[in-house]
Amino acid sequence: MQNHSKQVYNYTVLLEKESDGGYHAFCPSLKGCHSQGDSFEEAIENITEAIELYIESLKADNQPIPKEDLIVKPLSILV
């Protein structure tokens, strides 16, 4: 029986309100890691689970876990 120690990973997630209701959630640092939910809370719960599965899959394949290298900078664009 293998003893896998748990490790905390910190990632930024972005949530977008969908036009038909609900939320689309994604993690920019984990390519292709998206989820959604009918409520904000559900979307957070679902993207958290998606990130867990994503990391578990990388670990199972002995792949490196991406470190977040993300800068969030709001810009005001005058056109």
C-alpha positions as CSV (number, residue, x, y, z in Angstrom):
1,M,0.0,0.0,0.0
2,Q,1.5,3.3,-1.1
3,N,1.4,6.3,1.2
4,H,0.7,9.4,-0.9
5,S,1.2,12.6,1.1
6,K,-1.2,15.3,0.2
7,Q,0.2,18.6,-1.0
8,V,-1.6,22.0,-1.4
9,Y,-1.5,23.6,-4.8
10,N,-2.7,27.2,-5.3
11,Y,-4.2,28.2,-8.6
12,T,-6.2,31.2,-9.8
13,V,-9.5,30.3,-11.5
14,L,-11.6,32.6,-13.6
15,L,-15.4,32.5,-13.7
16,E,-17.5,34.0,-16.5
17,K,-21.3,34.4,-16.2
18,E,-23.0,32.5,-19.0
19,S,-25.7,34.3,-21.1
20,D,-28.1,31.5,-20.4
21,G,-27.4,31.5,-16.6
22,G,-24.8,29.7,-14.7
23,Y,-21.0,30.1,-14.7
24,H,-18.1,28.8,-16.8
25,A,-15.0,28.3,-14.7
26,F,-11.4,27.6,-15.9
27,C,-7.9,27.5,-14.6
28,P,-5.5,29.4,-17.0
29,S,-2.4,27.7,-15.6
30,L,-3.8,24.2,-16.3
31,K,-4.4,24.0,-20.1
32,G,-7.8,22.7,-20.9
33,C,-9.0,22.6,-17.3
34,H,-12.6,23.9,-17.5
35,S,-15.9,23.3,-15.7
36,Q,-19.2,25.0,-15.1
37,G,-22.1,25.2,-12.7
38,D,-25.6,26.5,-12.4
39,S,-24.5,28.7,-9.5
40,F,-21.3,30.4,-8.5
41,E,-20.9,28.0,-5.6
42,E,-21.5,24.9,-7.8
43,A,-19.0,26.3,-10.4
44,I,-16.3,26.7,-7.7
45,E,-17.0,23.2,-6.4
46,N,-16.8,21.7,-9.9
47,I,-13.6,23.5,-11.0
48,T,-12.0,22.5,-7.7
49,E,-12.8,18.8,-8.5
50,A,-11.6,19.3,-12.1
51,I,-8.3,20.7,-10.8
52,E,-7.9,17.8,-8.4
53,L,-8.5,15.2,-11.1
54,Y,-6.1,17.1,-13.5
55,I,-3.3,17.1,-10.9
56,E,-4.0,13.4,-10.0
57,S,-3.8,12.5,-13.7
58,L,-0.4,14.4,-14.1
59,K,0.9,12.6,-11.0
60,A,-0.2,9.2,-12.2
61,D,1.7,9.8,-15.5
62,N,4.8,11.2,-13.6
63,Q,4.3,14.6,-15.4
64,P,5.4,17.8,-13.8
65,I,2.7,19.8,-12.0
66,P,2.6,23.3,-13.5
67,K,3.5,26.2,-11.2
68,E,1.2,29.2,-11.6
69,D,3.0,32.0,-13.5
70,L,0.0,34.3,-13.9
71,I,-0.3,38.0,-13.6
72,V,-3.8,39.4,-13.4
73,K,-3.9,43.0,-14.5
74,P,-7.1,44.8,-15.3
75,L,-6.7,47.3,-18.2
76,S,-8.9,50.2,-19.2
77,I,-8.8,50.6,-23.0
78,L,-10.0,53.9,-24.6
79,V,-11.0,53.4,-28.2
